[in-house]
Amino acid sequence: MKIANLFILTLIFTAHITFAQTKKTGKATHQQMNTFISNLMSKMTLDEKIGQLNLLTGGEATTGSVVSTDVESKIKKGQVGGIFSLTTPARIRKAQEIAVNQTRLKIPIIFGQDVIHGYKTTFPIPLALSSTWNMEMIKKTARIAAIEATADGLNWTFSPMVDISRDPRWGRISEGSGEDTYLGSEIARAMVKGYQGDDLAKYNTMMACVKHFALYGASEAGRDYNTTDMSLDRMYNEYLPPYKAALDAGAGSIMTSFNDINGVPATANKWLMTDLLRKEWGFKGLVVTDYTAVNELIDHGLGDLKAVSALSINAGVDMDMVGEGFLTTLKKSVQEGKVKAQRIDEACRLVLEAKYKLGLFDDPFRYCNEERAKTEILKPEHLAFAREVAAESFVLLKNENQTLPLKKTGTIALIGPLANTGANMPGTWSVNSDLANTASLLTGMKAVLGKQVKVVHCLGSNLVTDEAYQQRATMFGRDIPRDNRPEAEVIKEAVELAKTADVVIAALGESSEMSGEASSRTNLEIPEVQQRLLQALLKTGKPVVLVLFTGRPLVLNWEQQNVPAILNVWFGGTETAKAITDVLFGDVNPSGKLTATFPQNVGQIPLYYAHKNTGRPLADGKWFSKFRSNYLDVSNEPLYPFGYGLSYTSFAYSNLRLSKNSFKPGESITASIDIKNIGSREGKEVVQLYIRDLVGSSTRPVKELKAFQKISLKPGESKTVSFKLTENDLKFYNTALRFVAEPGDFNLFIGGNSRDVLETKFSLRN
């Protein structure tokens, strides 16, 4: 007993000496970390090492059907490496005290949470955030999220989600950055830098966890958790780059996906987790499964829990989330020779390294400061920034006859099932938001406008006709009260109210939980009962503004043809209501641009701008031509293309020119264009540059985003926007999976979206 106590005291003393040296020199060196962890692991039993690979839920907000049990007793036994969904400094301190005071080796626990788009101060859903095209703004949202989450005791976030998705039926498209590889990679870098800062050991930074590795956004039929199947060409060129970008930015961990790849589920896929991730990309961080992903390999058909746990650890997974297959089976697998002890050591070391980098060995309670929790969460400046971000994320889809902005006079009729529900404003994956105290559009609009405008309100329609469907669409406290009167009576009431107003604002679309995890949809139109309400409101002859709530691209053909103004507000977070009011009444000029294509109908899916050509392409300007690649019933075109978004002003593009017509490897070429604000309001514009590689050793997309700039122009102001391209901007993975730029001719396009562009040509020469 005395020898054990002496060892522990020596270990603690060594830890403090190591970190004291670190404080003098800055960040800990890799050698210091290795020495410390090697010393610790030399004293660990196999059971203690396996215990570090066990990630449990604290039993608060969870994202699956399984909840961990007997967590406290497992901590005491050294069987817990991490806990997620446990928050507040007091609760986390209690769990940490057990780990560092009542276990043999006193190894601290890492505490994680799904901090997806903000913490208590909630920002727009990620798809909306991407629509800002503002990397510094996006980075700052992650920085504020880290400040608030760490103030509440957390040090690990399961974000960013960087899955490329081109199927809006998939509910989790709301949680990513849309369809584009380049933009998704830029956002991935910004988010990681925002969460992690320049030093993970700082008290207000947290470790990022990139998810879901890999290809999860390409699930077949847009159905969550479904299989994925794609070529290596598409994988390397279109879907993998955002993961790589996030890891290159320094992300400390990565999460496995639920889908299979080449017939092997990601969590058991050694090619993915070891050959690609570790050997090809050189990733040195921690790999954690998604919620019970190891256990779900049983239903994939890979064996019993013992077999699939061995498959996962051997594939390169380090930490098992909630399922406890590692905890309960790995020791036996080691004894039977099915898992090498060395592999357990590798995984344990990576878990301990993450804790070391977070400074937990120096101070296990560095994130348990209750004063920070009182002063750094929901700060006024955080809320003000959330309002600004939300307004910048909104996309103006239509504005006929300058219906918007509205005047701050008269009477506004605010009608629709999304008009008076504060709980739906933060959007999906806002597990930390204070839903009870989030303003609805009605209360927020009244607060902003005061007595300037009279706002009258009624429900107008239920969210959907079917009550059971509405219950599925309003889970997790997002309930919208139903009106059980006959539909005709409810609509009649709305029409009578609309007749008393100068303008009608129809707050329609999806509830927040109609998108997100396990919220796939096959019908992407506004629910029929809401459509009937909208049709009735338009028949009043009053100007109607559709304020569209959605977590995905929707099918809006009828709305585009008939509604004077459509403002897509996604789900804007804590300050949604105030931000919508700011934009509707002209205090903010909308500048959001779509990052996912809106189809004309669901039958066009997948529909995305960077598609490959066919051998029988449809001629430009053609709607249909026999024996060409097209449909009988609808054109190939989207309703709203990638990069699309209107403003209260107008921008003219002119004088596209190049610094030269060709360049060689090692050189560069500069493309410039003049942009003029030809309207009467100051506004922001996202200037987008695309290229097309005309001849390649493998087929190339018809357009690829390669650069963008967001600029602000006053009325009448002009600005020249320039982009420098190098050989690296032209590279792609060829059939041999070599990253190359092939000499030849390229088209270059610049415009305000992927469709409406000016065009020129250049060449890359040998």
C-alpha positions in Angstrom: 0.0 0.0 0.0 2.8 2.4 0.9 4.6 1.6 -2.4 1.4 2.3 -4.4 0.9 5.7 -2.6 4.6 6.6 -3.2 4.2 5.8 -6.9 1.1 8.0 -7.1 2.9 10.9 -5.4 5.8 10.5 -7.7 3.6 10.5 -10.7 1.8 13.7 -9.6 5.1 15.4 -8.8 6.5 14.4 -12.2 3.4 15.8 -13.9 3.7 19.2 -12.2 7.4 19.4 -12.9 6.7 18.7 -16.6 4.0 21.3 -16.8 6.0 23.8 -14.8 8.7 23.5 -17.5 6.1 23.8 -20.2 4.8 27.1 -18.7 8.3 28.5 -19.0 8.7 27.5 -22.6 5.2 27.7 -24.0 3.4 24.6 -25.3 4.6 21.2 -24.2 7.0 19.6 -26.6 6.2 16.3 -28.1 9.0 14.6 -26.2 7.8 15.9 -22.9 4.3 14.5 -23.6 5.8 11.2 -24.7 7.9 10.9 -21.6 5.0 11.7 -19.3 2.5 9.3 -21.0 5.1 6.5 -21.3 5.8 6.8 -17.6 2.1 6.7 -16.8 1.3 3.8 -19.1 4.1 1.7 -17.7 2.1 1.5 -14.5 -1.2 0.8 -16.1 -2.9 -2.6 -16.1 -4.6 -3.9 -19.3 -8.0 -3.2 -17.6 -7.0 0.4 -16.9 -5.9 0.9 -20.5 -9.1 -0.5 -21.8 -11.0 1.7 -19.4 -9.5 4.8 -21.0 -11.2 3.7 -24.3 -14.7 3.9 -22.9 -16.7 7.0 -23.5 -20.0 7.1 -21.7 -23.0 9.5 -21.6 -23.6 11.4 -18.4 -27.4 10.8 -18.8 -28.4 14.4 -19.6 -29.0 15.3 -23.3 -28.3 12.3 -25.5 -28.4 11.6 -29.2 -29.3 7.9 -29.2 -31.6 5.4 -27.6 -29.0 4.0 -25.2 -28.1 5.7 -21.9 -25.1 4.7 -19.8 -25.7 3.2 -16.4 -23.7 3.0 -13.1 -21.4 5.7 -14.4 -20.1 6.7 -11.0 -19.1 3.2 -10.0 -17.4 2.7 -13.4 -15.4 5.8 -12.9 -14.2 4.5 -9.5 -13.1 1.3 -11.2 -11.1 3.1 -13.8 -13.5 2.1 -16.5 -14.3 5.5 -17.9 -12.0 7.6 -20.2 -14.5 10.2 -21.1 -18.1 11.4 -20.5 -20.3 13.4 -22.8 -23.6 15.2 -22.3 -22.7 16.2 -18.7 -22.6 19.9 -18.2 -22.1 22.7 -15.6 -18.9 23.1 -13.6 -20.5 21.6 -10.5 -21.6 18.3 -12.1 -18.4 18.0 -14.0 -16.3 18.7 -11.0 -18.1 16.0 -9.1 -17.3 13.4 -11.7 -13.8 14.6 -12.1 -13.2 14.5 -8.4 -14.1 10.8 -8.4 -11.6 10.2 -11.2 -8.7 12.0 -9.6 -9.4 11.2 -6.0 -10.9 7.7 -5.9 -9.0 5.8 -8.6 -5.6 4.2 -8.4 -3.9 6.3 -11.1 -5.9 9.5 -10.8 -6.3 9.9 -14.5 -8.7 12.8 -15.3 -11.7 12.4 -17.6 -12.3 14.3 -20.8 -15.8 15.9 -21.1 -17.5 16.3 -24.4 -20.7 17.6 -25.9 -22.4 18.2 -29.2 -21.6 21.9 -29.4 -22.7 22.2 -33.1 -23.6 25.8 -33.8 -23.0 27.6 -30.6 -23.5 26.7 -27.0 -26.0 28.6 -24.9 -25.6 31.5 -27.4 -26.9 29.6 -30.4 -25.9 30.6 -33.9 -27.6 29.6 -37.2 -27.6 26.0 -38.1 -24.4 25.0 -40.0 -26.1 25.0 -43.4 -27.2 28.6 -42.7 -23.8 29.6 -41.4 -22.3 28.4 -44.6 -24.6 30.7 -46.5 -22.8 33.7 -45.0 -19.7 32.8 -47.0 -17.9 34.7 -44.3 -15.0 32.7 -42.9 -14.0 35.1 -40.2 -17.6 35.3 -39.0 -17.9 31.5 -39.0 -14.6 31.1 -37.1 -15.8 33.6 -34.5 -19.0 31.6 -33.9 -16.8 28.6 -33.1 -14.6 30.7 -30.9 -17.6 32.0 -28.9 -19.0 28.5 -28.7 -15.7 27.3 -27.2 -15.6 30.2 -24.7 -19.1 29.4 -23.4 -18.8 25.6 -23.5 -15.5 25.6 -21.6 -17.0 28.0 -19.1 -19.6 25.3 -18.4 -16.9 22.7 -17.9 -16.6 21.1 -21.3 -13.4 20.6 -23.3 -14.3 18.5 -26.3 -16.9 19.2 -29.0 -18.2 16.8 -31.6 -18.0 19.3 -34.3 -17.5 20.4 -37.1 -19.6 18.1 -39.3 -17.9 18.4 -42.7 -19.9 15.8 -44.7 -20.6 16.9 -48.2 -24.3 16.3 -49.1 -26.0 16.6 -52.4 -29.3 15.0 -51.3 -31.6 17.3 -49.4 -33.8 14.4 -48.4 -31.1 13.6 -45.9 -32.0 15.4 -42.7 -28.4 16.0 -41.6 -27.7 18.3 -44.6 -28.8 21.0 -42.1 -25.7 20.1 -40.0 -23.1 20.5 -42.7 -21.9 23.2 -45.1 -23.7 22.1 -48.3 -22.7 20.5 -51.5 -19.3 22.1 -52.4 -15.9 20.6 -51.7 -13.9 23.8 -51.8 -16.3 25.9 -49.6 -16.8 23.0 -47.2 -13.0 22.7 -46.8 -12.7 26.4 -46.1 -15.4 26.2 -43.5 -13.9 23.1 -41.9 -10.6 24.9 -41.4 -12.4 28.0 -39.9 -14.4 26.0 -37.4 -11.4 24.0 -36.2 -9.3 27.1 -35.7 -12.3 28.7 -33.9 -12.7 25.9 -31.4 -9.1 25.1 -30.8 -7.4 28.5 -31.1 -3.6 28.3 -31.0 -3.3 26.2 -27.8 -5.6 23.5 -26.6 -4.2 23.9 -23.0 -5.8 27.3 -22.7 -8.9 27.3 -20.4 -11.2 28.7 -23.1 -10.3 26.4 -26.0 -11.7 22.9 -26.7 -10.7 20.0 -28.9 -12.6 19.7 -32.2 -13.9 16.3 -33.4 -14.3 16.1 -37.2 -17.3 14.1 -38.3 -18.5 11.8 -39.8 -15.6 9.9 -41.3 -16.4 9.2 -44.0 -18.9 9.9 -46.9 -21.9 9.9 -44.5 -23.6 12.7 -46.5 -23.9 10.4 -49.5 -26.2 7.9 -47.8 -28.4 6.1 -50.3 -31.9 7.5 -50.8 -31.2 10.3 -48.4 -32.1 8.0 -45.6 -30.1 8.4 -42.4 -27.6 5.7 -41.4 -27.9 4.1 -44.8 -25.2 2.6 -46.9 -22.9 4.6 -49.1 -21.2 3.5 -52.3 -19.0 5.6 -54.6 -15.9 5.5 -56.8 -12.5 6.4 -55.6 -12.5 9.3 -58.1 -15.5 10.9 -56.4 -14.3 10.0 -53.0 -10.9 11.6 -53.3 -11.9 14.6 -55.4 -15.3 15.5 -53.9 -16.0 14.0 -50.5 -12.8 13.5 -48.7 -11.1 17.0 -49.0 -13.1 18.7 -46.2 -12.1 16.0 -43.6 -8.5 16.4 -44.7 -8.7 20.2 -44.5 -10.0 20.0 -40.9 -7.3 17.6 -39.9 -4.6 19.8 -41.6 -6.0 22.7 -39.5 -5.0 20.7 -36.4 -8.2 19.0 -35.3 -7.4 16.8 -32.4 -10.0 14.0 -33.0 -12.2 12.5 -35.7 -15.5 10.5 -35.4 -16.4 7.5 -37.4 -19.6 7.4 -39.6 -22.4 4.9 -39.5 -22.4 4.0 -43.2 -20.4 1.3 -44.9 -17.7 2.0 -47.5 -16.8 -0.6 -50.1 -18.9 -3.1 -48.2 -17.2 -2.5 -44.8 -18.8 -0.2 -42.2 -16.6 2.8 -41.4 -16.2 1.8 -37.7 -14.6 -1.5 -38.8 -13.0 -0.2 -41.9 -9.2 -0.7 -41.6 -8.5 0.8 -45.1 -10.3 4.0 -44.0 -9.1 4.3 -40.4 -5.6 3.1 -40.8 -4.4 3.0 -44.4 -6.0 6.3 -45.4 -6.3 8.3 -42.2 -3.1 7.2 -40.4 -0.7 6.2 -43.1 -1.7 8.3 -46.1 -2.8 11.4 -44.3 -0.5 11.1 -41.2 -3.2 11.8 -38.7 -1.9 11.6 -35.1 -5.0 12.3 -33.1 -7.8 10.4 -31.5 -10.5 8.3 -33.4 -13.8 8.0 -31.6 -16.9 6.1 -32.7 -20.3 7.7 -33.2 -23.1 6.8 -30.7 -23.1 2.9 -30.3 -21.5 2.5 -33.7 -19.5 -0.5 -32.6 -22.6 -2.3 -31.4 -24.5 -1.5 -34.6 -21.9 -3.5 -36.5 -23.8 -6.5 -35.3 -26.9 -5.4 -37.4 -24.5 -4.7 -40.3 -23.9 -8.5 -40.1 -20.2 -8.5 -39.0 -20.6 -10.7 -35.9 -21.4 -10.6 -32.2 -20.3 -7.8 -29.8 -17.0 -9.4 -29.1 -16.2 -9.9 -32.8 -17.2 -6.4 -33.8 -15.3 -4.8 -31.0 -12.2 -6.6 -32.1 -12.8 -5.5 -35.7 -13.2 -1.9 -34.6 -10.1 -1.7 -32.5 -8.0 -3.5 -35.1 -9.3 -1.2 -37.8 -7.9 1.8 -35.9 -10.7 3.1 -33.7 -9.5 4.3 -30.3 -12.6 5.1 -28.3 -16.0 3.4 -28.0 -18.9 5.8 -27.5 -21.6 4.4 -25.1 -21.7 0.9 -26.4 -19.2 -0.5 -23.9 -18.1 -3.3 -26.3 -14.5 -2.4 -25.8 -14.9 -2.4 -22.0 -16.6 -5.7 -21.8 -14.8 -7.8 -24.5 -11.4 -6.5 -25.4 -9.5 -8.1 -22.5 -10.8 -11.5 -23.6 -9.9 -10.8 -27.3 -6.3 -9.9 -26.2 -6.0 -13.1 -24.2 -7.2 -15.1 -27.2 -4.7 -13.3 -29.5 -7.5 -11.7 -31.6 -6.3 -8.2 -30.6 -2.7 -7.3 -29.9 -1.8 -5.7 -26.6 0.2 -3.2 -28.6 -3.0 -2.0 -30.3 -4.6 -1.4 -26.9 -1.5 0.6 -26.0 -1.7 2.7 -29.1 -5.4 3.6 -28.5 -4.8 4.3 -24.8 -1.9 6.6 -25.6 -4.0 8.6 -28.0 -6.7 9.1 -25.4 -4.1 10.2 -22.8 -2.4 12.5 -25.3 -5.7 14.3 -25.9 -6.1 14.9 -22.2 -2.4 16.0 -21.9 -2.9 18.5 -24.7 -6.0 19.9 -23.0 -3.9 20.5 -19.8 -6.0 18.1 -17.7 -3.0 16.4 -16.1 -1.8 19.8 -15.0 -5.2 20.8 -13.6 -8.1 18.4 -14.0 -10.5 21.2 -12.9 -9.3 23.9 -15.2 -12.7 23.9 -16.9 -14.7 23.9 -13.6 -14.8 27.6 -12.8 -18.2 28.6 -11.7 -17.4 32.3 -12.0 -16.7 31.9 -15.7 -20.1 30.1 -16.1 -21.8 33.1 -14.5 -20.0 35.7 -16.6 -19.0 34.3 -20.0 -22.3 32.6 -21.1 -24.9 34.5 -23.0 -22.9 37.7 -22.8 -24.6 40.7 -24.4 -21.8 40.9 -27.0 -22.3 37.2 -27.8 -26.0 37.8 -28.4 -25.4 40.9 -30.5 -23.0 38.9 -32.7 -25.5 36.0 -33.0 -28.1 38.5 -34.2 -25.6 39.8 -36.8 -24.7 36.3 -38.0 -28.3 35.2 -38.3 -29.1 38.2 -40.5 -26.1 37.6 -42.7 -27.2 33.9 -43.2 -30.6 34.7 -44.6 -31.0 34.2 -48.3 -33.4 36.4 -50.3 -34.9 34.1 -52.9 -37.4 36.5 -54.5 -38.3 40.1 -54.2 -40.8 41.1 -56.9 -41.5 44.8 -57.3 -39.3 45.6 -54.3 -41.9 44.2 -51.8 -39.0 44.1 -49.3 -37.9 45.9 -47.2 -41.1 46.7 -45.4 -41.9 50.1 -44.0 -42.1 50.6 -40.2 -45.7 51.8 -40.4 -49.2 50.4 -40.4 -50.4 46.9 -39.6 -48.6 43.7 -40.2 -50.4 40.3 -40.1 -48.0 37.6 -38.9 -49.6 34.3 -39.7 -48.4 30.7 -39.7 -47.4 27.8 -37.5 -43.8 29.1 -37.3 -44.8 32.6 -36.2 -45.1 32.1 -32.5 -42.8 29.2 -31.5 -39.6 30.3 -29.8 -38.5 26.7 -29.2 -38.1 26.1 -33.0 -36.0 29.2 -33.7 -32.6 27.8 -32.6 -32.9 24.9 -35.1 -31.9 21.3 -34.8 -28.8 20.2 -32.9 -29.2 23.1 -30.4 -29.1 20.7 -27.4 -27.8 23.4 -25.1 -30.2 26.2 -26.0 -32.6 27.7 -23.5 -35.7 27.0 -25.6 -38.1 28.4 -23.0 -36.5 31.9 -23.1 -35.9 32.1 -26.9 -38.1 34.7 -28.5 -40.6 33.7 -31.1 -40.9 35.7 -34.3 -44.0 37.3 -32.9 -42.5 38.4 -29.6 -39.2 39.3 -31.1 -40.8 41.4 -33.8 -42.9 43.3 -31.3 -39.9 43.9 -29.1 -37.8 45.4 -32.0 -40.6 47.4 -33.6 -42.3 48.7 -30.5 -45.2 51.0 -31.3 -44.0 51.8 -34.8 -45.9 49.0 -36.3 -49.0 47.1 -35.1 -48.4 43.4 -35.3 -51.5 41.1 -35.3 -51.2 37.3 -35.3 -53.0 34.0 -35.6 -51.9 30.4 -36.2 -53.5 30.0 -39.7 -52.7 26.3 -40.0 -51.2 23.4 -38.3 -47.6 22.4 -39.1 -48.9 19.3 -40.9 -52.3 17.7 -41.2 -51.4 14.4 -39.5 -51.0 14.8 -35.8 -48.7 11.8 -35.4 -46.4 13.3 -38.1 -46.4 16.6 -36.2 -45.4 14.8 -33.0 -42.4 13.3 -34.9 -41.5 16.7 -36.3 -41.6 18.5 -33.0 -39.6 16.3 -30.6 -37.2 17.4 -27.9 -39.3 20.3 -26.7 -40.1 21.9 -30.1 -43.8 21.5 -29.8 -46.2 23.7 -31.8 -49.7 23.7 -30.4 -52.3 22.4 -32.8 -55.7 24.0 -33.6 -58.2 21.1 -33.8 -61.0 23.1 -35.4 -61.8 22.3 -39.1 -59.1 23.5 -41.4 -61.4 25.8 -43.3 -62.4 27.6 -40.1 -58.7 28.1 -39.1 -57.8 29.4 -42.6 -60.9 31.7 -42.7 -59.8 33.3 -39.4 -56.3 33.9 -40.9 -57.9 35.5 -44.1 -60.1 37.8 -42.1 -57.1 38.9 -40.0 -55.0 39.4 -43.2 -57.7 41.7 -44.6 -57.1 44.1 -41.7 -53.4 44.5 -42.4 -51.3 46.4 -44.9 -48.9 43.5 -45.4 -49.0 39.7 -44.6 -46.0 37.9 -43.3 -46.5 34.1 -43.7 -44.1 32.2 -41.3 -44.1 28.8 -42.9 -41.9 25.8 -43.7 -40.3 23.1 -41.6 -40.2 22.9 -37.8 -36.7 22.6 -36.5 -36.9 18.8 -36.0 -38.1 18.2 -39.6 -34.4 18.3 -40.4 -31.4 17.0 -38.5 -30.5 13.5 -37.5 -33.0 10.8 -38.3 -35.2 13.4 -40.0 -35.1 12.4 -43.6 -38.0 13.4 -45.9 -39.2 12.2 -49.3 -41.6 15.1 -49.9 -39.6 18.4 -49.9 -42.5 20.7 -50.5 -44.0 23.0 -47.8 -46.6 20.8 -46.1 -49.9 20.9 -48.0 -51.9 22.4 -45.1 -49.5 25.3 -45.1 -49.7 25.6 -48.9 -53.4 26.0 -48.7 -53.1 28.7 -46.1 -50.6 30.5 -48.3 -52.9 30.3 -51.3 -55.7 31.7 -49.3 -53.6 34.6 -48.0 -52.5 35.5 -51.6 -56.2 35.7 -52.7 -56.7 38.6 -50.3 -54.8 40.8 -52.6 -52.6 41.9 -49.8 -48.7 41.9 -50.3 -47.5 38.6 -48.9 -44.0 37.9 -47.7 -43.0 34.3 -47.2 -40.6 33.9 -44.3 -39.4 30.4 -44.9 -38.0 28.3 -42.1 -36.1 25.2 -43.3 -33.1 23.1 -42.6 -32.6 21.9 -46.2 -33.3 22.9 -49.8 -37.1 22.7 -50.4 -39.1 22.4 -53.6 -40.7 25.9 -54.0 -41.9 26.0 -57.6 -45.4 27.2 -56.8 -44.2 29.7 -54.3 -41.6 31.1 -56.7 -44.3 31.7 -59.3 -46.9 33.2 -57.0 -45.5 34.7 -53.9 -44.1 38.3 -54.3 -41.2 37.9 -51.8 -39.5 34.9 -50.3 -36.9 35.2 -47.5 -35.2 32.0 -46.5 -34.3 32.4 -42.8 -33.3 28.7 -42.2 -33.1 28.5 -38.3 -31.0 31.4 -37.1 -30.3 30.5 -33.5 -31.0 32.4 -30.2 -31.5 35.8 -31.9 -33.5 34.6 -34.9 -36.5 36.7 -34.3 -34.7 40.0 -34.0 -32.5 39.2 -37.0 -35.5 38.5 -39.2 -37.1 41.8 -38.2 -33.8 43.6 -39.0 -33.9 42.2 -42.5 -37.6 42.4 -43.2 -37.6 46.1 -42.3 -34.4 47.1 -44.0 -32.0 47.6 -41.1 -29.9 44.9 -42.6 -29.6 44.2 -46.3 -29.6 40.4 -46.9 -26.4 38.9 -48.4 -26.7 35.2 -47.9 -26.0 32.9 -50.8 -27.1 29.3 -51.1 -24.6 26.5 -50.5 -26.9 23.7 -51.6 -28.9 23.7 -54.8 -32.7 24.0 -54.6 -34.3 21.5 -57.1 -37.5 22.0 -59.1 -38.7 18.6 -57.8 -37.5 15.7 -55.7 -37.1 13.6 -58.8 -34.0 15.6 -59.9 -32.0 14.6 -56.8 -29.1 14.5 -56.6 -28.8 17.9 -58.2 -25.6 19.9 -57.8 -23.7 22.4 -59.9 -20.3 20.6 -60.1 -21.7 17.6 -62.0 -19.8 15.7 -64.7 -20.8 16.1 -68.3 -22.3 13.2 -70.3 -21.4 12.0 -73.8 -24.8 13.3 -74.8 -25.2 16.7 -73.0 -28.2 18.8 -73.5 -27.4 21.9 -75.6 -27.3 25.3 -73.8 -30.7 26.9 -73.8 -32.5 23.7 -74.6 -35.3 22.3 -72.4 -35.6 18.9 -74.1 -34.0 17.0 -77.0 -34.5 13.4 -77.8 -31.5 11.1 -77.2 -29.9 13.7 -75.0 -29.5 13.6 -71.2 -32.7 15.2 -69.9 -36.2 14.6 -68.5 -39.5 14.4 -70.3 -41.4 16.4 -67.6 -39.0 19.0 -66.3 -35.8 20.8 -67.4 -32.4 19.9 -66.0 -32.1 23.2 -64.3 -32.5 23.9 -60.6 -35.0 26.3 -59.2 -32.2 28.2 -57.4 -28.6 27.4 -58.2 -25.7 27.0 -55.9 -24.3 30.4 -54.9 -27.7 32.2 -55.5 -29.1 35.0 -53.3 -30.6 38.4 -53.9 -30.1 41.7 -52.3 -32.1 44.9 -51.7 -29.7 46.4 -54.2 -28.2 45.2 -57.5 -24.7 44.5 -58.6 -23.3 44.7 -62.1 -20.3 42.6 -63.2 -18.1 43.8 -66.1 -14.6 43.7 -67.6 -13.5 40.2 -66.8 -9.8 40.0 -67.6 -6.7 38.0 -67.0 -3.2 39.1 -66.3 -2.1 36.7 -69.0 -3.6 34.0 -71.1 -1.4 31.1 -70.0 1.1 30.2 -67.3 3.5 27.4 -66.3 3.9 25.4 -63.1 5.5 27.7 -60.5 3.9 30.8 -62.0 0.4 32.3 -61.3 -2.3 34.1 -63.2 -4.6 36.8 -61.9 -8.3 37.1 -62.8 -9.9 40.5 -62.2 -13.5 41.8 -62.6 -15.2 45.0 -61.8 -18.3 45.0 -59.6 -20.6 48.0 -59.3 -23.5 48.6 -56.9 -26.2 50.0 -59.3 -28.9 50.1 -56.7 -29.9 52.6 -54.0 -28.7 50.7 -50.9 -25.4 49.6 -49.5 -25.0 45.9 -49.8 -22.7 42.9 -49.7 -22.0 40.6 -52.6 -20.2 37.2 -52.7 -18.0 37.2 -55.8 -17.5 33.6 -56.9 -14.8 32.2 -59.2 -15.2 28.9 -60.9 -13.1 26.9 -63.4 -13.6 24.1 -65.9 -10.8 21.8 -66.9 -11.7 21.2 -70.6 -9.7 18.1 -71.2 -8.4 15.7 -68.6 -7.2 12.1 -68.2 -10.4 11.5 -66.3 -13.8 13.3 -66.6 -13.9 16.7 -64.9 -16.9 18.7 -63.5 -18.5 21.3 -65.6 -17.7 23.9 -62.9 -15.6 23.9 -59.7 -15.6 26.7 -57.2 -12.0 27.8 -56.6 -12.2 31.2 -54.9 -14.6 33.7 -53.5 -14.6 37.1 -51.9 -17.4 38.9 -49.9 -17.3 42.6 -50.5 -19.4 45.6 -49.4 -20.3 48.4 -51.8 -22.2 51.6 -51.3 -24.7 52.8 -53.9 -22.8 53.8 -57.0 -19.5 52.4 -55.7 -17.3 50.2 -57.9 -14.6 47.8 -56.9 -12.2 45.6 -58.7 -12.0 42.1 -57.3 -8.9 40.0 -58.1 -8.1 36.4 -57.7 -4.7 34.7 -58.1 -4.6 31.2 -59.3 -1.7 28.8 -59.2 -1.0 25.3 -60.4 -2.3 24.0 -57.1 -5.7 25.4 -57.8 -5.9 23.2 -60.9 -4.9 19.9 -59.2 -7.1 16.9 -58.8 -6.7 13.2 -58.1 -6.3 11.3 -61.3 -7.1 7.6 -61.9 -3.9 6.6 -60.2 -4.9 8.8 -57.2 -2.0 11.1 -57.8 -2.7 14.7 -57.0 -1.8 16.5 -60.3 -2.5 19.5 -62.5 -2.6 18.5 -66.2 -1.5 21.0 -68.8 -4.3 22.2 -71.1 -7.1 24.7 -71.6 -9.5 25.9 -68.9 -12.6 28.0 -68.8 -12.8 30.6 -66.0 -16.1 32.0 -64.7 -16.9 34.8 -62.3 -20.3 35.8 -61.1 -22.7 36.2 -58.3 -23.8 32.5 -58.4 -22.8 29.4 -60.2 -25.2 30.0 -63.1 -25.0 33.7 -63.9 -21.4 34.3 -64.8 -19.0 36.0 -67.1 -16.5 33.7 -68.9 -13.0 33.7 -70.3 -10.2 31.1 -71.0 -6.7 30.4 -70.0 -4.1 27.6 -70.4 -1.7 25.8 -68.2 1.5 25.0 -70.2 4.3 22.5 -69.5 
